[in-house]
Structures are given as structure tokens and as C-alpha cells.
Amino acid sequence: MMETLVIYNVPQSKLDFYRDLAKTLGGQMTSTAPETDGEFTIVILVPKDS
């Protein structure tokens, strides 16, 4: 089972950090949506702990 994490206000300079973090946790970054202020909202799926 996967858990969905939505993170708002991510600067472009941090996108690779969050992508690598998701991979390290065994998941993936599934969506990146630009915000009106130049930052991004991202969606990460990670395995849910039992």
C-alpha cells in the first residue's frame, strides 16, 4: 500500500532533492505542478509502513 504526500511551495532548486528523497524511501515523485508564484506543488508516493 502506498501513501500520498502533497508538498506545496517547493522552489525549483529543491525539485531534485525531493525526487531523490522519494527514491530513497522506495517511492516516486508522480506529479509536479507549477504555482502562480513560481514555486511548485509536488505529489510523492511512498510505501506505507505497516
C-alpha positions as a Markdown table, in Angstrom:
| # | Residue | x | y | z |
|---|---|---|---|---|
| 1 | Met | 0.0 | 0.0 | 0.0 |
| 2 | Met | 1.3 | 3.5 | -0.9 |
| 3 | Glu | 0.9 | 6.7 | 0.9 |
| 4 | Thr | 0.4 | 10.0 | -0.9 |
| 5 | Leu | 2.3 | 13.1 | 0.2 |
| 6 | Val | 1.4 | 16.5 | -1.2 |
| 7 | Ile | 4.0 | 19.2 | -0.7 |
| 8 | Tyr | 3.3 | 22.9 | -1.5 |
| 9 | Asn | 5.6 | 25.8 | -2.2 |
| 10 | Val | 8.6 | 23.8 | -3.4 |
| 11 | Pro | 11.3 | 26.0 | -5.1 |
| 12 | Gln | 12.6 | 24.8 | -8.4 |
| 13 | Ser | 16.0 | 24.4 | -6.8 |
| 14 | Lys | 14.6 | 21.7 | -4.4 |
| 15 | Leu | 12.8 | 19.5 | -7.0 |
| 16 | Asp | 15.8 | 17.2 | -7.5 |
| 17 | Phe | 16.1 | 16.9 | -3.7 |
| 18 | Tyr | 12.5 | 15.7 | -3.3 |
| 19 | Arg | 12.8 | 13.4 | -6.3 |
| 20 | Asp | 15.9 | 11.7 | -4.8 |
| 21 | Leu | 14.2 | 11.6 | -1.4 |
| 22 | Ala | 11.2 | 9.8 | -2.8 |
| 23 | Lys | 13.5 | 7.2 | -4.5 |
| 24 | Thr | 15.5 | 6.7 | -1.2 |
| 25 | Leu | 12.2 | 6.0 | 0.6 |
| 26 | Gly | 11.2 | 3.4 | -2.1 |
| 27 | Gly | 8.7 | 5.7 | -3.8 |
| 28 | Gln | 8.5 | 8.2 | -6.6 |
| 29 | Met | 7.5 | 11.8 | -7.3 |
| 30 | Thr | 4.4 | 11.4 | -9.5 |
| 31 | Ser | 3.4 | 15.0 | -10.2 |
| 32 | Thr | 4.9 | 18.5 | -10.4 |
| 33 | Ala | 2.5 | 21.4 | -10.9 |
| 34 | Pro | 3.7 | 25.0 | -11.2 |
| 35 | Glu | 2.2 | 27.6 | -8.8 |
| 36 | Thr | 1.5 | 31.2 | -9.7 |
| 37 | Asp | 4.3 | 32.4 | -7.5 |
| 38 | Gly | 7.0 | 30.4 | -9.4 |
| 39 | Glu | 7.2 | 27.5 | -6.9 |
| 40 | Phe | 5.7 | 24.1 | -7.4 |
| 41 | Thr | 3.3 | 21.7 | -5.8 |
| 42 | Ile | 4.6 | 18.1 | -5.9 |
| 43 | Val | 3.0 | 14.7 | -5.2 |
| 44 | Ile | 5.1 | 11.9 | -3.9 |
| 45 | Leu | 4.0 | 8.2 | -3.4 |
| 46 | Val | 5.9 | 6.2 | -0.8 |
| 47 | Pro | 5.3 | 2.8 | 0.7 |
| 48 | Lys | 3.1 | 2.9 | 3.8 |
| 49 | Asp | 4.6 | 1.5 | 7.0 |
| 50 | Ser | 2.8 | -1.5 | 8.4 |
